[in-house]
Structure formats: C-alpha cells, structure tokens
Amino acid sequence: MFHPILTTHRLRLRALRSEDAPDVVRALNDFEVSKWLTREPFPYSVHDANWFTRSVAAGALVYGIEFQGRIVGTIGCEAEFGYWLGRDHWGQGLMPEAADAVLAAWFGQGHDQIGAGYFAENARSSHVLRKMGFAETGRSRSLSVARGEKVDRIDMILTREAFEARNGN
C-alpha cells in the first residue's frame, strides 16, 4: 500500500523498510513495551520484525515513527488505530504528535471513524487516545501474545466530527 511520508515538528512518519528491523527489535524486545500489545511476541526477534514489515506494514496504513534518524515506534490504521513506542521515548509527547498526523491523514482519505483499544492497565495509552478525542464504547478481553493470556481491554472509537472538533476545524 502506498502512503506518503508525513512530517511533524519532530518526526518523520514513513513506510517501514527491512533495514529498520534492528530498531524495531531493540524497542519491542522490551517486555515493558510488548506486554501492552496484542500480536507481538516476547522475546521479539529479527524474524518477527521482518515478517511485520513484509506482511502487515506493507498492506496497511502503517508508519514507522522516525525520530532523530531512528525508528522508535510504529503507528497506523490497519483494522484499528494502533501504535507502540520504545520505552526510551515515553513521556516526550512523541505519540500524540504522531497520532495527530496519522489520524488527519486517515480522515483526509474520507473515512468517517476508526476504532481503537488499550489494555485496561495502560494509563499512557488511555491518555493518548483520549487526547485524540476517542470515546469509550465498551470493554472486552483481548489476547496479549507477549503475556500469553487474555487481558481486559477498553474499546474506543473516534469519529471524524470528534477529531475535527478537537482540532478546531
């Protein structure tokens, strides 16, 4: 899937490439990151990163988050809005910056809404989604491959109207 490079004040959001695998592995081979995700195993290998860049990221609106010349996370709209960020970059405001750009591109393509979710204990993800304007729609359980168990999940939705109202459009 072709998608343009998006740029923000500090970030370059671009398609992942095979040479990004070491950066992806470095970040996702941290249980404090992978435990909040559904599909990512722990430990996370170069094989996992190569599969992700070839199979998932290539067929969806998924971007590598490039910060200071390195991939520090991914973000995108596959079946849902999803993202992760390496622990070294938590608390710097990078994810809301990336999310704003990707969601603007999503709604700019004519979509009316997008779903998302986060594991109930993940306060950081809750903060990002609510800051973007997502509203809670319910609760469910979802498998965390890294944890090897089902985890409580908060389901959310963002409409075009809520996103535009948040951004003053």
N, C-alpha and C positions, 0 to 999 in steps of 0.2 A: 504494500500500500504506500503510495506517495503521500508524504505530508511535508509541508515547508518547514524550514528552520524557523523557530520562534526565538526572539531575543527579548530579554527583560533588562532591567538596570544592571543586574549582576550575573545573569545566567544566559546560557545558550542551550536551547532545547532542540535536540536533533535526533534523527534515527540512530539507533544503536548499530555499531559495526563490530565485526569479530575481534578487532584489536581492543575493544572495550572490555573484553571478558575479564582480564585481571582486576580492573577497578570494580566490576560487578561482584566478583568473587570476594575481594577484600571486604566489601561492605556487607554482603549477605552471609558471609561465613562468620557472622557475629550473632549469637543466639538472641541478644537483646534487640536485634533488628528482625531476624527471620521469625521469631516467635509471634509477631504481630501480623504475619501474612498467611494466606490460605494455602497456596500451592508450593511455596518454596521449601525445599528440604533443609535439614541441618544435619551434618555439615553440608555446605554448599560448594560444589566443585566447578572446575573449568568446563567439564562436560555439561553440567546444568546451565551454566551461563551461555555456552554455545547453542544449546537447544533453545533456550529462551530467545536469543537474538534471531535465530533462524525461523523458529516456529511461531512464536507468539508475537513478538515485537514487529516482525515483518508483515503480519497480516492485520494489524490493528493500529489505531491511532495512539501509539506508544512512543514516548520520547525518552532519550537519555538526558538526564539533567547534568549539564557540563558547567562546572564551577572552577575557575582558575585552571582551566585546561584538562581537568579530570572528570570522569563520570562519577557522581556522588550519589546518584539515585535514578529512579525512573518514575514516570508519571504518564497517565494516559487514560483513554476511554476505549476499553475493549467491550466486554459485556456490561461493565460498570466502570465508574470512575475509580481509579486506584493509583496508588503511589507507594514508594518507600524512599527513605533517605538514610544514608550511612550515619552511624551514631556520632562520628566526629563533626557532623554538620547540623546536629539538632540544636534548636534554640537560637538560630541565627536569622530566622524569618525567610529562609530559602523556599520552604514548601509552599507557604501562601503566595509567594511571588510566582513560583512555577504554576501553581494551581490556577491563579487568576488568568495567566496567559493561555493555558491549555483549555480551560473552560470557555474563554472568549472565542477561541478557535472552534471549539465544539458547537457552541450556539451560533457562531458565524456560518457554519455549514448548514444551518436550517433546522437543527434538532430543537425539540421543544422541552426536553427534560433529560435527566440522567440520574440513575440510581447510584448509591454507594453504601458502604457499611464499614464498621470498625468493630474490633473486639472490645467488649464492654469495659475492660480494664484499661484500655488505651486512651488515656486522657489527652495525649498530644494529638492523636488523630481526630478525636472528638473536637478539639479546639480548631483544627484546620478546617474540617468540614462545616462546622457551624459558622466560622468566619466567612466562608464562601457563600453562605446562605442556605445550605442544606437543612432540611427539616426531618425530624424523626418520623418514621412511618410504622415502626413496629420492632419486634425483636425476633430473633431466630437463633439457630445454632449452626455453626459452620466448622468444617474440619480445618485444623491447623496441621499441615503435614510436618512442620518442624517440631511441634509438640507431640504429635501422634495421637491427638484427641480432638473431640468436638469442643468448641468454645462458644460461650454466649456472645452474640453479635447484635449490634444496634443497626437497623436498616434505615436508610435515609434516601431522600430524593431532593433534587434541585430542579426547579423549573426555570425556563428562560426568563419569565417575569420576575422571579425572586432574584436571579443573578443580575438582571438589568437594574432592578430597584436598588440592589446593594451597591452597584457601580454608578448610580445616579443617571442612568440612561433612560 
